[in-house]
Amino acid sequence: MSAKTARKDIEVGQLVWAKVAIADDIVDKEAMKTENGGKLSTTAKNIFSGKVTNKLCYVLSVTETRIDVVYGTTFGGKAALPAYVTDSTK
């Protein structure tokens, strides 16, 4: 991880490390474990424990009080959305 960057130096589109809490309500934990041989990644364990995890994120907006970022997952390198993830766009 790199050193901290002052808020005034953060720009939209920049790739930054961020401590993020990832919602667990779109993932079926048991189905995820089954599909992954009974194992969960460190990130998955953090998600289901309600812990924050360090992730590379893109900056969407910067204000005086907050920095909005987005984290895009690879789902373990899978080419399609796994069945254990709920697609909320449908």
C-alpha positions as a Markdown table, in Angstrom:
| # | Residue | x | y | z |
|---|---|---|---|---|
| 1 | Met | 0.0 | 0.0 | 0.0 |
| 2 | Ser | 1.1 | 3.5 | -0.7 |
| 3 | Ala | 1.4 | 6.5 | 1.6 |
| 4 | Lys | -1.7 | 8.5 | 2.5 |
| 5 | Thr | -2.7 | 11.2 | 0.0 |
| 6 | Ala | -4.1 | 14.5 | 1.1 |
| 7 | Arg | -7.8 | 14.9 | 0.2 |
| 8 | Lys | -6.9 | 18.0 | -1.9 |
| 9 | Asp | -4.7 | 15.8 | -4.1 |
| 10 | Ile | -7.3 | 13.1 | -4.8 |
| 11 | Glu | -8.9 | 13.2 | -8.2 |
| 12 | Val | -11.9 | 11.6 | -9.8 |
| 13 | Gly | -10.8 | 8.5 | -11.7 |
| 14 | Gln | -7.8 | 7.9 | -9.5 |
| 15 | Leu | -7.1 | 4.4 | -8.3 |
| 16 | Val | -6.7 | 4.4 | -4.5 |
| 17 | Trp | -6.4 | 1.9 | -1.7 |
| 18 | Ala | -9.4 | 2.2 | 0.5 |
| 19 | Lys | -10.7 | 0.4 | 3.6 |
| 20 | Val | -14.2 | -0.7 | 2.5 |
| 21 | Ala | -17.1 | -2.5 | 4.1 |
| 22 | Ile | -18.8 | -4.7 | 1.4 |
| 23 | Ala | -22.5 | -5.6 | 1.8 |
| 24 | Asp | -23.1 | -9.3 | 2.2 |
| 25 | Asp | -26.8 | -9.2 | 1.2 |
| 26 | Ile | -26.2 | -10.0 | -2.5 |
| 27 | Val | -24.1 | -13.1 | -1.9 |
| 28 | Asp | -25.3 | -16.6 | -0.8 |
| 29 | Lys | -22.5 | -17.6 | 1.6 |
| 30 | Glu | -23.2 | -21.3 | 1.6 |
| 31 | Ala | -23.5 | -21.4 | -2.2 |
| 32 | Met | -20.3 | -19.5 | -2.5 |
| 33 | Lys | -18.5 | -21.9 | -0.2 |
| 34 | Thr | -19.9 | -24.9 | -2.1 |
| 35 | Glu | -18.8 | -23.5 | -5.5 |
| 36 | Asn | -15.3 | -22.7 | -4.1 |
| 37 | Gly | -14.6 | -26.2 | -2.6 |
| 38 | Gly | -15.8 | -25.3 | 0.9 |
| 39 | Lys | -13.4 | -22.4 | 1.3 |
| 40 | Leu | -13.9 | -18.7 | 1.6 |
| 41 | Ser | -11.2 | -16.1 | 0.6 |
| 42 | Thr | -9.9 | -13.6 | 3.1 |
| 43 | Thr | -12.1 | -10.9 | 1.5 |
| 44 | Ala | -15.2 | -13.1 | 1.7 |
| 45 | Lys | -14.5 | -13.9 | 5.4 |
| 46 | Asn | -14.2 | -10.2 | 6.1 |
| 47 | Ile | -17.4 | -9.5 | 4.3 |
| 48 | Phe | -19.4 | -12.1 | 6.2 |
| 49 | Ser | -17.8 | -10.9 | 9.5 |
| 50 | Gly | -18.7 | -7.3 | 8.9 |
| 51 | Lys | -15.1 | -6.2 | 8.8 |
| 52 | Val | -13.5 | -3.7 | 6.5 |
| 53 | Thr | -11.1 | -4.9 | 3.9 |
| 54 | Asn | -8.4 | -3.1 | 1.9 |
| 55 | Lys | -9.3 | -2.9 | -1.8 |
| 56 | Leu | -8.2 | -0.9 | -4.8 |
| 57 | Cys | -11.0 | 1.4 | -5.7 |
| 58 | Tyr | -11.7 | 4.1 | -8.3 |
| 59 | Val | -12.6 | 7.6 | -7.0 |
| 60 | Leu | -16.1 | 8.7 | -8.2 |
| 61 | Ser | -16.3 | 12.0 | -6.4 |
| 62 | Val | -14.5 | 14.1 | -3.8 |
| 63 | Thr | -16.2 | 16.6 | -1.5 |
| 64 | Glu | -15.2 | 18.3 | 1.7 |
| 65 | Thr | -16.8 | 15.6 | 3.8 |
| 66 | Arg | -16.5 | 12.4 | 1.8 |
| 67 | Ile | -14.8 | 10.5 | -0.9 |
| 68 | Asp | -17.0 | 8.2 | -3.0 |
| 69 | Val | -15.3 | 5.2 | -4.4 |
| 70 | Val | -16.3 | 2.0 | -6.3 |
| 71 | Tyr | -14.7 | -1.4 | -5.9 |
| 72 | Gly | -15.0 | -3.9 | -8.8 |
| 73 | Thr | -14.5 | -7.5 | -7.9 |
| 74 | Thr | -13.3 | -10.3 | -10.2 |
| 75 | Phe | -15.1 | -13.1 | -8.3 |
| 76 | Gly | -12.0 | -15.2 | -8.3 |
| 77 | Gly | -11.3 | -14.5 | -12.0 |
| 78 | Lys | -14.6 | -15.9 | -13.2 |
| 79 | Ala | -15.8 | -14.7 | -16.7 |
| 80 | Ala | -19.4 | -14.4 | -15.6 |
| 81 | Leu | -21.4 | -13.4 | -12.5 |
| 82 | Pro | -21.4 | -16.5 | -10.3 |
| 83 | Ala | -24.8 | -18.1 | -9.4 |
| 84 | Tyr | -24.3 | -17.3 | -5.7 |
| 85 | Val | -24.5 | -13.5 | -6.5 |
| 86 | Thr | -27.8 | -11.8 | -6.8 |
| 87 | Asp | -28.0 | -9.6 | -9.9 |
| 88 | Ser | -29.9 | -6.6 | -8.7 |
| 89 | Thr | -30.2 | -5.1 | -12.2 |
| 90 | Lys | -32.8 | -7.8 | -13.1 |
